[in-house]
Amino acid sequence: MTNFRAVAIDYAHLNHQRFLDALKEFVSIPSVSTDPERSNDMLEAAQWVADRLRDLDCLNVQLFPTAGYPVVYGELMKAGPAAKTILVYGHYDVQPAEPLELWESDAFEPEVRGDNLYGRGASDMKGQVMATLAAVEAVSHNGGMPVNLKFLIEGEEEIGSPNLEEFLEAHKDMLSCDFAINPDTGMLAADLPTITYALRGLAYFELRVYGPSHDLHSGLYGGVVHNPAQVLCDLISGMHDSQGRVTLPGFYDNVRPIDQDEREELSRLPTTDAFYREETGVPVLWGEVGYTPVERVGARPTLEVNGLYSGFTGEGSKTVLPAWAMAKISCRLVPDQNPDVVYRQLKAYLENHAPETVRYEVKQLVNGPASISDRQSDAVQTVIKALETVWGKRPAFRREGGSVPVVAHFQTYLGIETANFGFALPGDNAHGPNEKLHLPTWQRGIDALVHFFFNIGE
Amino acid sequence: MTNFRAVAIDYAHLNHQRFLDALKEFVSIPSVSTDPERSNDMLEAAQWVADRLRDLDCLNVQLFPTAGYPVVYGELMKAGPAAKTILVYGHYDVQPAEPLELWESDAFEPEVRGDNLYGRGASDMKGQVMATLAAVEAVSHNGGMPVNLKFLIEGEEEIGSPNLEEFLEAHKDMLSCDFAINPDTGMLAADLPTITYALRGLAYFELRVYGPSHDLHSGLYGGVVHNPAQVLCDLISGMHDSQGRVTLPGFYDNVRPIDQDEREELSRLPTTDAFYREETGVPVLWGEVGYTPVERVGARPTLEVNGLYSGFTGEGSKTVLPAWAMAKISCRLVPDQNPDVVYRQLKAYLENHAPETVRYEVKQLVNGPASISDRQSDAVQTVIKALETVWGKRPAFRREGGSVPVVAHFQTYLGIETANFGFALPGDNAHGPNEKLHLPTWQRGIDALVHFFFNIGE
């Protein structure tokens, strides 16, 4: 009897270069969803994914229009009605590549250097999408797929999936399945396969403070006009207390505490103080007093300044008293915080603290809830086995600091659990310059997905 | 006997359009000293001034090289050794025009709309330089100049005149004179001629705060890394106390107090709370407790944020935890503060307050002392008379918030007093978009300069 599993693994290895070439093609499409000038590239990326699904003999391949960018959908249902059906989630959009000058090679001309492929989206998450497509090809072209698959590859994950809920609501029947897999999460280390059972939510805001009606000469007016850049700094500075806690009123009211069992499990992870210092290059860590680094990143909410802008920022000096100042501010949320409630908390903070000398505006740009999954589910157990086969060790369980609101949305709209396991590494620079994908880990990820599909079918 | 004074005034009025055309030509040269890409325009502006001095029959017209942009010099010494000699100061450089999108007409395509000429430098100070040239032409072409003139028109005023002291030191003999006039100051209102007897100094800094070695994903690292944009905001926020006072250690130690007489004189100026609110469009003024607006702008030091930059500042959202953050910060200084001492005070503040989680750098970009002049000097008395003749009222005396370090330098290197009187108006938007020159006031300014030259010669 043919060992289809071994044949499929061999096939995946023999075709490594072809899969890598396909990934390079995918990465070379600058599908930056936040940039309106990239809308043609976005459609090209969606079409690219649809073409690959057709190559896999998927049926019902479509680009479903939304109010924003289309959702790519396709079905591979050859395993028959008795077999399980899995929803494969992914996204074809990427973060902006700026600042471009910090890239060692062009962000959208993917380049292999050493063991890594460099390019925007190589890790987050075009590499992960391609790993799934490669594993499906390896399995289905060598004995047939033992499980039914539905693919949902969206184009707005990096801008907070603003149209996904409506899509899920409208296509509940089409999307019905046993559970979902989402490879948009990472591993704790190249030798430590990881299952992410909790994800933080995101509430992203833009705050603008307006002072004088126009830029002023800082000599002629300095001393009588409240500088809006200074006010913005005062407001931001007040958003944390001396214990590293966020001061928005009621911010911690709905935060689910971590129990002692979970604290002990998290304490066994290798993401120590030293790990984070090495990854980030900072001399000393910082954060909320009373929690370990892994707890602060996974199980506690935060507030970050993502951008600041005011006045003159060029070379040299300009003695302007600026008319306005802007900050991008975002909160990572944990169960059971609600992004809309946090928006109201931010507005309440501003009402309490903004001086009468200025005017301000705050806009909500992204809005995604946190999620936490059942570690005992069938889906998760099947993943554990596949990861153990490839890496030879039991995977780590962790809460991740990043946000994949789709996991909460799948619970809400489709009533399904999601197994979150992807093959990105901590040093991949997702969202930063010189984003990369570690190719040996990527290959192991393809192997693990092959095993996962066979495990499900058994 | 010919009334040369009346003839010169008529000449100035008859040639208004020609003088205005010359000014438009001057304004159309984008001589932005802080922008290295404008260096050819800077030389063109210097050459333009030198050509005008030659048109006036000046001798010894030269572009004196410096480590930066040249000083334009010329002499008109026909009044003979018994007559007084006056040094006419000006600058041919301008501030950057950015943000360009806020200009209603191109910053470097000067346009007359209504009573005003719009363009970068129209008011600060190409218009003032041109007024002086026009007055000299009107007087010297109609009976001869009753006073000797030396022109010193520099190209680095807007970047803090970094090479002027060396030039003054090296050319003391050439520059010897009775006193200087400097039209690089303004009037309190179109119907209120103004003499500025004190000017604030300037100490301009760039502060950079460095956190992680590269931009991070705010989800994966938010909670363990001290955000440098947040630290920058904390540091800036701490630079003022709740009374609007600057907290740099020792900042007020050398500030010369204002005595009761001067407070009373300043209280008579029309620059009231309502005036500043109208000029700036802010609902409520702000500033150091215990001082009136006119005192805060003229006689008290300040600290302003001139620019802020960090992370992602484009459209939409990017969930970056930025690697660094930058602020442009400047202090306006009063007698007897020293800009180098203030630099040390800023460094001491940062040493006391910067957390160990980040690294920072602070650079001193501009460095100019404050100055205060003798209100009883001959020079000032002659100006009073000229302004009274044209406006029919005694001029106001004020301290100005802006910085003209050259006045202090003239005291130090040449041992001379400077009469500071120019014809810019509060609403001219010097340094902001839509800078303009009020042409009826400009014409009166030319008349006043004509009278001033005759007064000196009497």
Interface residues (C-beta under 8 A of the other chain):
Chain A: T34 D35 P36 Q95 P96 E98 P99 L102 I159 G160 G186 R200 L202 Y204 G211 P212 S213 H214 D215 L216 H217 S218 G219 L220 Y221 G222 G223 V224 V225 H226 N227 A229 Q230 L232 C233 D234 I236 S237 G238 H240 Y276 E279 T280 G281 V282 P283 V284 L285 W286 G287 E288 P293 R296 V297 R300 T302 E304 V305 N306 G307 L308 Y309 S310 G311 F312 T313 G314 E315 G316 S317 K318 T319 V320 L321 P322 A325 M326 A327 K328 S330 R332 P355 E356 T357 V358 R359 L365 V366 E400 G401 G402 S403 P426 N429 A430 H431 G432 P433 N434
Chain B: T34 D35 P36 Q95 P96 E98 P99 L102 I159 G160 G186 R200 L202 Y204 G211 P212 S213 H214 D215 L216 H217 S218 G219 L220 Y221 G222 G223 V224 V225 H226 N227 A229 Q230 L232 C233 D234 I236 S237 G238 H240 Y276 E279 T280 G281 V282 P283 V284 L285 W286 G287 E288 P293 R296 V297 R300 T302 E304 V305 N306 G307 L308 Y309 S310 G311 F312 T313 G314 E315 G316 S317 K318 T319 V320 L321 P322 A325 M326 A327 K328 S330 R332 P355 E356 T357 V358 R359 L365 V366 E400 G401 G402 S403 P426 N429 A430 H431 G432 P433 N434
